[in-house]
Amino acid sequence: MTVTYSRRVADAGLGTFFHLLLRWKGSIYKLLYRELIIFTLLYYFFSVVYRFVLNDDQKRLFEKLSIYCDRYAELIPVSFVLGFYVTLVVSRWWGQFENVPWPDRLAALVGGHVRGADETSRLTRRTLMRYANLSGVLIYRSVSTAVYKRFPTMEHLVQAGLMTSEELRHLEDLPSPHNKFWVPCMWFVSLALRARTEGRINNDVALTALLTELNSLRAKCMKLYGYDWISLPLVYTQVATVAVYSFFLACLIGRQFLDPTQGYPGHEMDFYLPIFTLLQFFFYVGWLKVAEQLINPFGEDDDDFETNWLVDRNLQVSLLSVDEMYDSLPLVERDMYWNESEPQPPYTTASAEHRKPSFMGSALDISVPKEEMEFQSNLEQIKENEEANYSTPLLGGLGRLLGVHSPNFPRSSRVSLLRRRPGAPLSRFPLYLHTEAPLTQGQARQEGDPDYAFSTTPLYERPGFYSCPQTPIHCIPPAVPRPRPARRAQNDLDRSCSSLAPPTVGSQMLPPDTPNHIPPPGNEVVTHMVGPTLSKVLLPYFTVTKFQTPLV
């Protein structure tokens, strides 16, 4: 039976684990005491022979042999080999437990989707779950010695009520030399399809859910079968076992206490009990015995899985879920927190100390000075601070690392000129894009202002911030030089002007497409002007902007 001590170690207090050292069942003492007694007897046998049987010349030869064994026994990598071996064994052991088939989810789906209160529906539900449990029992008989001893033949399964005589006949008549644990799963599929045809399963979605869960149960059975078939490589098990036992065979002679009068290094004192050698044997051989016990958890060791209990529990729970629990529901009534938005279940006196406030986040405990809580309405000041931080990478990067704030640089007069001054046109394009547009009275007064002259200069011609015309910081792309068209004859001008007239239907004039009575240029016009690459960037601006001058 599996040894459980979870309640003993629920609270880590003084002496919690020392109480576990006194337990016998499932302990390392129970596993190791035979090997430890044999090793101790052999050690004292060589010690008695060395002290009382051998003569002086033979003693000198035995002493040289002992020093030789002690020197070269440490070359055996016992810790390295055992560490990897036990790690693989423990991971394999837990993987086998995770693949133990539990039919609880399948029972819930069968009880919810196979409807009907008549005897046929009840028989269908119980038979479906019996097939699922029978598949698990068949796989347990194949991998567990405890279950096989309980059901040594298939007739025992019939006598136990896990299958009928007719089902046994069908199972034995199948011409297959392989393990037939999957056959009850196929019976489950056939019975579920019959229930769907008879209308006991309402829809195909419910049938799909049943078959999906059945396949998951069957996959776990198949994994258990695979774990039993494919063991850890025998070579690795042999290497670990030979390394441990050969090391301690060498210790039987190499760890003997030699005559102190001979002056051998490390043999200045003579003891009769090799305490640390016995502890080393206890640890290393105990480590190996743990791996031997966990490598197959379906045996009859103290910490092996309780497969017979699993058979009993799964059958009882699954049949109870689909039969007596079918459509069984207590009276639905209001709970005691019906009108409370924040229910607070009471605490007992013993559990009152465990009541804790809700965790809201570690950052909520930060204190911020009141003067730093104000929102900054001047976005340009924020941008200037960012530019100042990027312009001083040493202070920006190293300062953030050391916690030093960057200095506040004075505002540049050129950045302020990028804003629209009072009286400037409201068009999205700067003034330098409308060279033909007439100047207003406010603009004429600002012609002598150097700041205004700087703002009306194209971005790529301004000194200072901008080094190339391809990457302006303004949201409007720079102006593209346009070729001036050749002067045309009067007849061509009349025809072109007539083509720009608004279309008419009969004697009524249709409304213009844009407020300026000029449609935006097409893709081919922009591409012809600036090229195919730049046209992809400029086209959105041309299509949404109200042009004051026609494009040619």
C-alpha positions, -999 to 999 in steps of 0.1 A, spaced: 0 0 0 12 35 -8 28 52 22 13 87 27 27 112 51 14 145 37 -4 155 69 28 150 89 47 175 68 19 200 63 36 224 87 74 227 87 83 228 124 110 217 147 114 180 145 88 175 117 110 154 95 126 136 124 93 119 132 94 104 97 128 88 104 111 65 130 87 50 106 94 15 93 69 8 65 82 23 33 115 34 49 150 31 37 158 8 67 133 -18 55 148 -17 20 185 -17 30 190 -35 63 198 -69 46 225 -54 24 239 -33 53 242 -64 75 260 -84 47 284 -55 41 292 -52 78 298 -89 82 321 -90 52 341 -60 65 346 -76 99 356 -109 83 385 -92 64 394 -72 96 397 -104 117 417 -122 90 441 -92 88 445 -88 126 446 -124 138 453 -148 109 480 -133 87 516 -133 96 538 -102 94 548 -106 57 512 -113 47 501 -83 67 525 -60 48 511 -74 15 475 -69 27 484 -33 37 497 -25 3 466 -40 -13 444 -19 10 461 13 2 459 5 -35 421 -2 -33 415 29 -13 434 51 -38 417 38 -70 382 32 -56 375 69 -58 379 68 -96 345 50 -99 319 78 -107 293 66 -83 276 100 -77 275 109 -114 261 76 -125 235 73 -97 224 109 -101 213 106 -137 199 71 -132 176 81 -103 165 112 -121 154 92 -151 137 66 -129 117 92 -109 105 111 -140 94 78 -155 76 68 -122 56 101 -121 48 98 -158 33 64 -152 11 78 -125 -1 106 -147 -13 81 -172 -34 60 -148 -69 59 -165 -96 76 -145 -131 73 -159 -147 101 -140 -149 126 -169 -162 99 -192 -189 90 -166 -200 127 -164 -203 129 -202 -223 96 -204 -246 107 -177 -252 141 -193 -256 130 -230 -272 95 -229 -307 106 -220 -336 85 -209 -352 72 -177 -363 38 -191 -346 6 -185 -329 5 -219 -313 39 -214 -301 29 -180 -287 -4 -194 -269 16 -221 -253 40 -196 -241 12 -173 -228 -9 -201 -208 20 -216 -191 26 -183 -185 -12 -177 -168 -14 -211 -145 16 -201 -136 -1 -168 -131 -34 -184 -105 -19 -207 -86 -6 -177 -88 -39 -159 -74 -57 -189 -44 -33 -191 -39 -37 -153 -38 -75 -157 -10 -70 -182 13 -47 -162 4 -53 -125 13 -84 -107 -12 -76 -79 -42 -74 -104 -30 -105 -122 -30 -124 -90 -66 -112 -84 -78 -121 -119 -54 -149 -131 -78 -160 -159 -105 -143 -180 -131 -165 -163 -123 -147 -131 -134 -114 -148 -167 -131 -157 -172 -143 -122 -164 -108 -109 -191 -93 -131 -167 -72 -151 -178 -89 -183 -204 -114 -195 -199 -149 -210 -210 -136 -244 -185 -108 -243 -158 -133 -233 -167 -155 -262 -165 -125 -286 -131 -115 -271 -116 -150 -275 -130 -154 -310 -110 -124 -323 -81 -137 -344 -54 -115 -329 -22 -126 -311 -18 -91 -295 -31 -77 -262 -69 -71 -265 -74 -44 -240 -87 -22 -267 -116 -44 -277 -140 -30 -250 -133 4 -263 -146 -7 -297 -177 -21 -280 -182 13 -264 -180 30 -298 -206 6 -313 -230 10 -284 -227 48 -285 -235 48 -322 -265 27 -316 -277 51 -289 -272 80 -313 -293 62 -339 -321 54 -314 -321 91 -303 -308 85 -268 -279 108 -276 -294 141 -288 -268 153 -313 -235 146 -330 -217 171 -309 -225 150 -278 -214 119 -296 -181 135 -305 -175 145 -269 -180 110 -257 -157 95 -283 -130 121 -277 -130 113 -240 -129 76 -247 -99 80 -270 -82 100 -242 -88 71 -218 -76 46 -244 -45 66 -250 -36 64 -213 -40 27 -213 -18 25 -243 9 46 -226 8 22 -195 13 -7 -220 42 12 -236 58 19 -202 57 -18 -193 70 -28 -228 98 -2 -231 119 -1 -199 150 19 -192 179 6 -212 193 -25 -195 228 -12 -201 222 19 -179 207 -2 -151 237 -25 -152 262 3 -152 246 19 -121 244 -14 -103 279 -25 -111 293 9 -102 278 9 -68 286 -27 -58 321 -26 -72 329 5 -53 319 -10 -20 336 -43 -28 368 -22 -31 359 -5 2 358 -39 20 396 -40 17 405 -3 11 387 11 41 403 -13 66 421 2 96 458 -6 92 485 -10 119 494 26 132 530 16 139 537 12 102 532 50 97 509 49 67 493 83 58 458 84 71 462 54 94 474 71 125 444 58 146 429 23 148 391 19 150 370 -12 148 338 4 135 340 22 101 313 48 108 317 70 77 321 40 54 288 26 67 271 60 62 285 61 26 271 26 20 238 37 35 235 67 12 247 52 -21 231 18 -19 199 33 -5 199 56 -35 201 26 -58 174 7 -39 150 37 -43 156 34 -81 149 -3 -79 116 3 -61 104 31 -84 114 16 -118 82 -5 -118 54 10 -96 29 -17 -106 44 -44 -83 38 -52 -47 63 -29 -29 53 -5 -2 52 26 -25 38 9 -56 4 20 -70 -27 5 -55 -40 -10 -87 -66 -32 -70 -80 -2 -52 -81 16 -85 -102 -12 -100 -127 -11 -72 -129 27 -70 -133 33 -107 -160 8 -112 -181 19 -82 -178 57 -89 -185 53 -127 -216 31 -122 -229 54 -95 -224 85 -116 -245 72 -146 -271 53 -127 -282 65 -93 -268 100 -99 -286 103 -132 -309 134 -131 -305 134 -93 -305 170 -81 -310 185 -47 -335 212 -41 -323 244 -57 -327 273 -33 -312 307 -26 -279 308 -9 -273 328 23 -254 354 4 -283 361 -21 -284 399 -14 -247 404 -7 -223 416 -33 -192 407 -12 -198 374 5 -177 368 36 -177 332 48 -171 331 86 -138 319 102 -135 297 132 -112 307 161 -86 282 149 -85 297 114 -90 334 122 -52 340 120 -52 329 83 -76 357 72 -55 380 51 -65 411 30 -66 408 -7 -33 414 -26 -37 444 -48 -2 445 -64 33 454 -52 34 487 -72 4 502 -53 27 508 -22 48 533 -41 47 569 -27 48 597 -53 54 634 -42 24 656 -46 41 680 -69 49 652 -94 13 640 -96 3 669 -120 -4 661 -156 18 681 -180 -4 700 -205 25 713 -226 33 684 -249 61 703 -265 80 705 -232 77 667 -229 91 663 -264 120 687 -256 129 667 -225 129 635 -246 151 651 -272 174 663 -244 177 628 -230 184 613 -265 209 640 -273 230 631 -242 233 593 -244 258 592 -215 233 609 -191 203 591 -206 216 556 -203 242 558 -175 219 583 -156 190 558 -157 214 531 -145 227 552 -116 194 568 -108 205 604 -119 180 626 -135 189 643 -168 193 681 -168 166 703 -181 179 720 -212 165 754 -223 140 754 -251 153 759 -286 139 788 -305 137 767 -337 114 742 -322 89 769 -312 89 781 -349 74 748 -360 41 758 -344 15 776 -364 17 813 -355 -14 836 -353 -26 845 -387 -10 816 -404 -31 797 -430 -52 768 -417 -42 745 -445 -24 713 -437 5 723 -461 31 749 -450 33 782 -468 62 772 -489 40 747 -508 17 775 -520 40 799 -537 13 811 -560 -12 819 -532 -17 856 -524 -4 868 -491 -29 880 -465 -25 912 -445 -13 893 -414 13 874 -434 26 905 -450 33 920 -416 54 890 -407 76 890 -438 103 909 -419 103 886 -389 133 862 -390 114 836 -371 86 837 -397 112 834 -424 127 804 -408 92 787 -405 84 793 -441 117 778 -453 114 742 -465 125 716 -439 154 703 -459 168 738 -464 168 748 -427 201 748 -409 206 729 -377 182 700 -368 176 683 -401 204 667 -420 186 651 -449 154 658 -468 142 621 -466 136 622 -428 118 653 -417 101 654 -383 71 674 -396 40 654 -403 38 669 -439 63 656 -465 87 681 -480 77 699 -512 87 682 -544 99 704 -572 74 705 -600 83 711 -637 67 742 -650 45 733 -680 52 748 -714 29 776 -725 1 762 -747 -19 777 -775 -52 795 -769 -72 766 -785 -56 740 -763 -63 762 -732 -99 765 -741 -103 727 -746 -85 720 -713 -107 746 -694 -138 731 -709 -127 696 -697 -125 710 -662 -161 723 -662 -186 705 -640 -205 677 -657 -242 684 -665 -272 662 -671 -296 680 -694 -298 716 -683 -289 708 -646 -253 710 -633 -242 682 -611 -226 690 -577 -188 690 -577 -168 661 -563 -148 683 -538 -155 717 -522 -129 733 -544 -146 719 -576 -113 700 -584 -111 663 -580 -79 649 -564 -53 636 -587 -52 599 -595 -26 574 -587 -10 577 -621 -6 614 -618 12 612 -585 34 584 -597 44 605 -628 53 634 -606 74 618 -578 81 583 -589 66 549 -579 84 547 -545 76 581 -531 41 581 -545 31 554 -519 40 579 -492 26 610 -507 -6 596 -521 -26 596 -488 -18 633 -483 -29 642 -518 -62 622 -515 -73 639 -483 -60 675 -487 -80 703 -502 -57 717 -529 -56 754 -534 -39 752 -568 -46 725 -595 -20 699 -602 -6 696 -637 
